């Protein structure tokens, strides 16, 4: 990984600018597609019906299945109020950025977008952060609460902090008592210690994983001999970027690592979106919502 660096630029988004982006630009682009972003499952149980290929096996009603000797599922009726929990990774690797912003600035903006859109519908929003100084913001509704939540999250990750994403996910699992949505924002670097905790969350909640990456984590530039530092461990290493074989091996390994992360997230039952520091995260989020809405619509048609 290239040397960790904090980028000081006009792209750092204050709360007021983020609110303007979400409520005008993002909200306008979504144009009523909020149902695709926050489908949510309620806690009120609906009527049991025969199982159809494609149904979520978590909704199987075992008592009816045993009585009728035929698989049945019981849909839930969506509550009017959704509970959204944000799990935001604050490990040191997120302080890195070589383009428009650091990874954490993109992570903060994405988490804030989910929070603001959820709060607009009167939903409750809470947050848990990873890292040595873990923050827990209880789930509440209202614009003032969301403003306080965004302020609590708007702090650059500390140097040398490896984070504890698995621990933050476990905390969110204990706090999120109602069925709802959990949005996990991280770069998912390092060992996948988070996998078991994420799978447990996805068994009860809608889970969206937001992966934040920087262009220099995928491809090395040709700039000669470079000293790189792991921001979480402090380990240093000299890398000769003028060597084509070095750049090729680096690209192959990072591509495999990203593909492995994507596969693990899918196997946990989480939706996956990738946001980059060198791209407009708003359009990437809109594309994700549109794709998610199409999948939900196609699934509903299959059941008819």
C-alpha positions in Angstrom: 0.0 0.0 0.0 1.4 3.5 -0.8 2.4 5.7 2.0 -0.5 7.0 4.1 -1.3 10.6 3.6 -4.0 13.0 4.6 -5.2 15.1 1.7 -6.2 18.6 2.6 -8.3 19.9 -0.2 -11.6 21.8 -0.8 -13.2 18.4 -1.3 -13.5 17.9 2.4 -17.3 18.0 2.9 -18.7 19.8 5.9 -22.0 18.8 7.3 -23.9 21.6 5.6 -22.5 20.8 2.2 -23.3 17.1 2.6 -26.8 18.0 3.5 -27.1 20.1 0.4 -25.6 17.3 -1.8 -28.0 14.7 -0.4 -31.2 16.7 -0.2 -30.8 18.4 -3.6 -28.4 16.5 -5.9 -28.7 12.9 -4.6 -32.3 13.1 -3.7 -33.1 14.6 -7.1 -31.3 11.9 -9.0 -33.0 9.2 -7.1 -36.4 10.7 -8.0 -38.5 8.5 -5.7 -36.3 5.4 -5.7 -36.0 5.5 -1.9 -37.9 2.2 -1.8 -35.0 0.6 -3.6 -32.6 1.9 -1.0 -34.6 1.2 2.1 -36.9 -1.8 1.5 -36.7 -2.8 5.1 -38.5 -5.7 6.8 -41.0 -5.1 9.5 -41.6 -7.1 12.7 -45.3 -7.7 12.1 -45.8 -11.3 10.7 -47.9 -11.7 7.6 -49.7 -14.8 6.3 -47.9 -18.0 5.5 -47.7 -19.1 1.9 -46.0 -22.0 0.0 -42.3 -21.6 -0.6 -41.3 -20.5 -4.1 -37.8 -20.8 -5.7 -36.0 -17.6 -4.9 -37.6 -16.9 -1.5 -35.3 -16.0 1.3 -34.8 -19.3 3.4 -34.6 -17.1 6.5 -38.4 -16.5 6.1 -39.4 -20.2 6.3 -42.1 -20.9 8.8 -41.0 -24.2 10.3 -44.1 -24.8 12.3 -46.4 -24.5 9.2 -43.9 -26.5 7.2 -43.9 -29.4 9.7 -47.7 -29.4 9.9 -48.3 -29.4 6.1 -45.2 -31.3 5.1 -44.6 -28.6 2.5 -42.2 -25.7 2.7 -43.9 -22.5 3.7 -42.6 -19.0 4.2 -44.1 -16.2 6.2 -43.6 -12.7 4.8 -43.2 -9.7 7.1 -45.2 -6.5 6.8 -42.9 -3.5 6.6 -43.2 -1.1 9.5 -43.7 2.6 8.9 -40.5 3.4 10.7 -37.2 1.8 9.8 -34.1 1.5 12.0 -30.9 2.2 10.2 -27.5 1.4 11.8 -24.2 2.6 10.4 -21.0 0.7 11.1 -18.1 3.0 10.1 -14.6 1.7 10.0 -12.0 4.1 11.4 -8.8 2.2 10.9 -5.7 4.2 9.8 -5.8 2.8 6.3 -8.9 5.0 5.6 -6.8 8.2 6.1 -5.1 7.5 2.8 -6.1 9.3 -0.4 -4.4 10.4 -3.6 -7.3 11.8 -5.7 -10.2 14.1 -4.8 -10.3 13.1 -1.1 -9.2 10.6 1.4 -11.0 7.3 1.7 -12.4 8.3 5.1 -13.9 11.5 3.6 -15.7 9.4 1.0 -16.7 6.9 3.7 -18.1 9.7 5.9 -20.0 11.2 3.0 -21.5 7.9 2.0 -22.5 7.1 5.6 -24.0 10.6 5.9 -26.0 10.1 2.7 -27.6 6.9 4.0 -28.3 8.7 7.4 -29.9 11.8 5.8 -32.1 9.8 3.4 -33.3 7.5 6.1 -34.0 10.4 8.5 -36.0 12.2 5.8 -38.5 9.4 6.0 -38.8 9.7 9.8 -36.6 6.7 10.4 -34.3 6.1 13.4 -30.5 6.2 12.7 -27.7 5.0 15.0 -24.0 4.5 14.5 -21.0 2.4 15.7 -17.4 3.1 14.8 -14.4 0.8 14.9 -11.0 1.7 16.3 -9.4 2.3 19.7 -11.8 5.1 20.5 -15.1 3.4 19.6 -18.1 5.7 19.3 -21.7 4.6 19.8 -24.5 6.9 18.8 -27.9 5.5 19.9 -30.6 5.2 17.2 -33.0 8.2 17.2 -35.0 10.2 14.7 -34.9 13.8 13.8 -32.7 16.3 11.9 -30.9 17.5 15.1 -29.9 13.9 16.0 -28.5 13.2 12.5 -26.5 16.4 12.7 -25.0 15.3 16.0 -24.3 11.8 14.5 -22.5 13.3 11.5 -20.4 15.5 13.8 -19.4 12.5 15.9 -18.3 10.6 12.8 -16.5 13.6 11.2 -13.0 12.9 12.6 -9.9 11.8 10.8 -8.8 8.2 11.8 -5.8 8.2 14.1 -2.4 7.0 13.0 -1.4 3.4 13.9 -5.0 2.3 14.6 -5.8 -1.1 13.1 -9.4 -0.8 13.9 -11.7 -3.6 15.0 -14.4 -3.9 12.4 -15.5 -7.3 13.7 -16.0 -5.9 17.2 -18.0 -2.9 15.8 -20.2 -5.3 13.9 -20.8 -7.4 17.0 -21.8 -4.2 18.9 -24.2 -3.2 16.2 -25.8 -6.7 16.3 -26.4 -6.3 20.0 -27.8 -2.8 19.6 -30.0 -3.3 16.5 -32.9 -5.1 18.3 -35.5 -4.3 15.6 -35.3 -5.6 12.0 -34.0 -3.0 9.7 -30.9 -2.0 7.7 -27.2 -2.0 8.6 -24.8 -0.1 6.4 -21.1 -1.2 6.8 -18.5 1.3 5.5 -14.9 0.1 5.2 -12.0 -0.5 2.9 -12.1 -4.2 4.0 -8.3 -4.4 3.9 -6.4 -7.1 5.9 -7.6 -10.4 7.2 -11.4 -10.9 6.9 -12.0 -11.3 10.6 -15.3 -9.4 10.1 -16.9 -12.3 8.0 -18.6 -14.2 10.8 -20.0 -11.1 12.5 -21.3 -9.7 9.1 -23.0 -13.0 8.3 -24.7 -13.0 11.7 -26.0 -9.4 11.1 -27.3 -10.4 7.6 -29.4 -13.2 9.0 -31.7 -10.6 10.6 -31.2 -7.3 8.8 -30.8 -5.9 5.3 -27.0 -5.3 5.0 -25.3 -3.0 2.6 -21.5 -3.1 2.5 -19.8 0.0 1.1 -16.2 -0.6 0.1 -14.0 2.5 -0.3 -10.9 2.3 -2.4 -8.2 4.6 -3.8 -6.8 4.3 -7.3 -3.2 3.8 -6.0 -4.3 0.7 -4.1 -5.1 -1.0 -7.4 -2.2 0.1 -9.6 1.3 1.6 -8.9 2.5 4.6 -10.8 5.9 4.6 -12.5 7.8 6.9 -10.2 11.0 5.0 -9.4 12.1 3.9 -5.9 9.3 4.6 -3.4 9.2 4.2 0.4 5.8 2.9 1.4 4.4 2.6 5.0 1.6 0.5 6.4 -0.4 3.1 8.3 -1.7 0.6 10.8 1.5 -1.2 11.7 4.1 1.4 10.8 6.1 -1.1 8.7 8.2 0.4 5.9 9.4 -1.0 2.6 11.2 0.3 -0.5 9.4 -0.5 -3.7 10.9 -0.1 -7.2 7.9 1.1 -9.2 10.1 1.4 -12.4 10.2 -2.4 -12.6 7.2 -3.6 -14.8 7.2 -7.0 -13.1 6.7 -5.3 -9.7 3.7 -3.3 -11.0 2.2 -6.3 -12.7 2.5 -8.5 -9.5 1.0 -5.7 -7.4 -2.0 -5.2 -9.8 -2.7 -9.0 -9.9 -2.5 -9.4 -6.1 -4.8 -6.3 -5.5 -7.3 -7.5 -8.1 -7.4 -10.9 -6.5 -7.8 -9.3 -3.0 -10.7 -7.1 -4.1 -12.4 -10.0 -5.9 -12.0 -12.1 -2.7 -13.6 -9.4 -0.6 -16.5 -9.1 -3.0 -17.1 -12.8 -2.9 -17.0 -12.9 0.9 -19.4 -10.1 1.2 -21.9 -11.8 -1.1 -21.5 -15.1 0.7 -22.4 -13.2 3.9 -25.7 -12.1 2.3 -24.7 -8.4 2.0 -25.2 -6.1 -0.9 -22.0 -4.6 -2.2 -21.1 -1.2 -3.6 -17.6 0.1 -4.3 -16.9 3.9 -4.0 -13.6 5.4 -5.2 -11.7 8.5 -4.2 -11.2 9.5 -7.9 -14.9 9.2 -8.9 -18.1 10.9 -8.1 -19.6 8.8 -5.3 -23.0 10.3 -5.8 -23.4 8.7 -9.3 -22.0 5.4 -8.1 -24.6 5.4 -5.2 -27.4 6.2 -7.6 -26.4 3.3 -9.9 -26.3 1.0 -6.9 -29.8 2.1 -5.8 -31.1 1.6 -9.4 -29.7 -1.9 -9.6 -30.9 -2.8 -6.2 -34.4 -1.6 -7.1 -34.4 -3.7 -10.3 -33.5 -6.8 -8.3 -36.2 -6.2 -5.8 -38.8 -5.6 -8.6 -37.7 -8.7 -10.5 -38.0 -10.8 -7.3 -41.5 -9.5 -6.6 -42.6 -10.3 -10.2 -41.3 -13.9 -9.8 -43.5 -14.4 -6.8 -46.7 -13.4 -8.6 
